[in-house]
């Protein structure tokens, strides 16, 4: 039987729009790099924007982030409300540093009040670049699509050795139990490797998380006290 010829569809194409998008992306990346350059090692905390101050997950995130900040890390989040705010607030509770990569949304997500510094970004993929670039550990709190998107982005980069094997810690064993079951199903069906389930720790114990970060972030990568650095005047940098 003779196959009919396929008539391929056409759609809107504009080289000028693509060029402008490329320039916009470069501008956003440079803006983010300049804002975050002197932060030092970070721990990025992913979590829902929807949990309020009186929720147990908010209190857990605040306490855990305070302990991570005590280790000398800058706490980085998406800069918004909910568990992002709780993480930044925990850092400020103990005199730590707190930063956010905020996204420009139609309903305008304002930076939370516990940030030392933040940067507004237009694209989620650029935001994820910054959330990963400066971090030596990733902490996943309960959340929705955005939290899981960020978690699996970091996990995929580590699995494929695109970035180093930084610790990933999932808090909320009960909340995430079905997610963990699905990951175990993927391992059983060989859609991920047999050792990939060891790329993250699931816990509700802050001390266990701190111990892992000490071992796999601070000692593994030789992190030490920050040394003074001079800004480069020709790049218009400031302290």
C-alpha positions in Angstrom: 0.0 0.0 0.0 1.4 3.3 -1.0 1.9 5.8 1.8 0.4 9.3 1.2 2.8 12.2 1.2 2.8 14.1 4.5 2.1 17.7 4.3 4.2 19.4 7.0 2.6 22.2 8.9 4.0 25.7 9.1 3.8 28.1 12.0 4.9 31.6 13.0 8.6 32.1 12.8 10.6 35.2 13.4 14.4 35.3 13.5 14.1 38.8 15.1 12.0 37.5 18.0 14.5 34.7 18.5 17.4 37.1 18.5 15.7 39.4 21.0 14.9 36.4 23.2 18.6 35.4 23.1 19.7 38.9 24.2 17.0 39.0 26.9 18.2 35.6 28.3 21.9 36.8 28.3 20.8 40.0 30.1 18.9 38.0 32.7 21.8 35.6 33.3 24.3 38.5 33.7 22.0 40.3 36.0 21.6 37.2 38.2 25.4 36.4 38.2 26.3 39.9 39.2 23.7 39.9 42.0 24.8 36.5 43.5 28.6 36.5 42.7 29.9 37.2 46.2 27.4 35.1 48.2 29.7 32.2 48.9 28.4 28.6 49.2 24.6 28.3 49.5 22.0 25.8 50.5 18.9 26.1 48.3 15.6 25.3 49.9 12.7 24.4 47.7 9.1 24.6 49.1 5.5 25.7 48.6 4.5 29.4 48.6 1.1 28.4 50.1 1.8 27.3 53.7 1.2 30.0 56.3 3.2 30.9 59.3 1.2 28.7 61.7 1.6 25.5 59.7 4.0 22.8 61.0 5.9 22.7 57.7 6.6 26.4 58.0 8.0 25.9 61.5 10.1 22.9 60.4 11.5 24.8 57.4 12.4 27.8 59.7 14.1 25.6 62.3 16.0 23.5 59.7 17.2 26.6 57.7 18.5 28.2 60.9 20.7 25.1 61.6 22.0 25.1 58.0 22.8 28.8 58.3 24.8 28.2 61.5 27.1 26.0 59.4 28.1 29.1 57.4 25.9 28.7 54.3 23.9 31.4 52.7 20.2 30.2 52.5 18.8 30.7 49.0 15.2 30.3 48.0 12.8 31.5 45.3 12.3 34.6 47.4 8.5 34.3 47.8 6.1 33.6 50.7 5.3 30.3 52.4 8.1 27.9 53.0 10.5 30.1 51.0 9.9 32.8 53.5 10.3 30.4 56.4 13.7 29.3 55.1 14.9 32.9 54.7 13.5 33.8 58.1 15.3 30.9 59.7 18.6 32.2 58.4 17.9 35.7 59.7 16.9 34.2 63.1 20.5 33.2 63.7 22.3 36.1 61.9 22.8 34.1 58.7 22.7 35.4 55.1 19.5 35.1 53.1 18.9 35.6 49.4 16.1 35.0 46.9 15.7 34.5 43.2 12.2 36.0 42.6 10.1 35.4 39.5 8.0 38.0 37.8 4.5 36.5 37.6 1.2 38.0 36.4 -0.1 38.0 40.0 3.2 39.6 41.2 5.0 37.5 43.8 6.6 40.0 46.1 10.0 39.3 47.8 9.5 38.2 51.4 10.8 40.5 54.1 13.7 38.3 55.3 16.0 38.7 52.3 19.4 40.4 52.4 19.4 40.5 48.6 17.2 39.4 45.8 17.0 39.4 42.1 13.9 39.6 39.8 13.9 37.2 36.9 11.5 36.8 33.9 12.1 33.1 33.1 11.8 30.0 35.4 14.7 28.3 33.6 17.0 31.1 34.4 15.8 31.1 38.0 16.6 27.4 38.2 20.1 28.0 36.9 20.8 30.4 39.7 19.2 28.2 42.4 21.6 25.4 41.3 24.7 27.3 40.4 25.7 28.5 43.9 24.5 25.6 46.0 26.3 22.8 47.8 23.1 21.1 49.0 19.4 21.1 48.1 16.6 20.8 50.6 13.2 19.8 49.4 10.2 20.8 51.6 6.6 19.9 50.9 5.4 21.8 47.8 3.6 21.6 44.5 4.5 21.5 40.8 7.2 24.1 41.1 8.9 22.4 44.0 8.9 19.1 42.3 10.2 20.7 39.1 13.1 22.2 41.0 13.8 18.9 42.9 13.9 16.8 39.7 16.0 19.3 37.9 18.7 19.1 40.6 18.3 15.3 40.9 18.7 14.9 37.1 21.8 17.1 37.0 23.4 15.0 39.7 22.2 11.7 38.2 23.7 12.6 34.8 26.9 14.1 36.5 26.2 17.4 35.0 26.9 18.9 38.4 28.7 17.2 41.3 27.1 14.8 43.7 25.7 17.4 46.2 23.4 16.2 48.9 19.6 16.3 48.3 17.5 16.2 51.4 13.8 15.6 51.3 11.8 16.7 54.4 8.3 15.4 55.1 8.4 11.7 54.9 4.6 11.4 55.2 3.9 14.1 52.6 6.3 12.6 50.1 5.6 8.9 50.7 3.8 8.4 47.3 6.6 10.3 45.5 9.2 8.0 47.1 7.1 4.9 46.2 7.0 6.1 42.6 10.7 6.6 42.5 11.1 3.0 43.9 8.8 1.8 41.2 11.0 3.5 38.5 14.0 1.7 40.0 12.1 -1.6 39.9 11.1 -1.0 36.3 14.8 0.0 35.5 13.8 3.4 34.2 16.4 4.7 36.6 19.6 3.1 37.8 19.6 0.8 40.8 21.8 3.2 42.8 19.8 6.3 41.9 17.6 6.0 44.9 20.7 6.7 47.0 21.1 10.2 45.5 18.8 11.7 48.1 18.0 11.4 51.8 14.4 11.3 53.1 14.2 12.4 56.7 12.3 14.5 59.3 15.4 14.8 61.5 17.2 18.1 61.2 20.3 16.7 63.0 20.6 13.9 60.4 20.4 16.5 57.6 23.0 18.7 59.3 25.3 15.7 59.7 25.0 14.8 56.0 25.7 18.4 54.9 28.8 18.5 57.1 30.1 15.3 55.6 29.0 15.6 51.9 29.2 19.3 51.4 31.7 20.9 53.9 34.3 18.1 54.2 33.8 16.6 50.7 34.4 19.9 48.9 36.9 21.5 51.4 34.7 24.5 52.4 36.3 26.8 54.9 36.0 30.3 56.4 35.4 33.0 53.8 38.3 35.1 52.8 38.0 38.8 51.9 37.7 39.4 48.2 38.2 42.7 46.4 35.4 43.7 44.0 36.6 44.4 40.4 36.2 48.1 39.7 36.3 47.6 35.9 33.2 45.5 36.3 31.5 48.1 38.5 31.3 45.7 41.4 30.6 46.7 44.9 31.0 44.9 48.2 
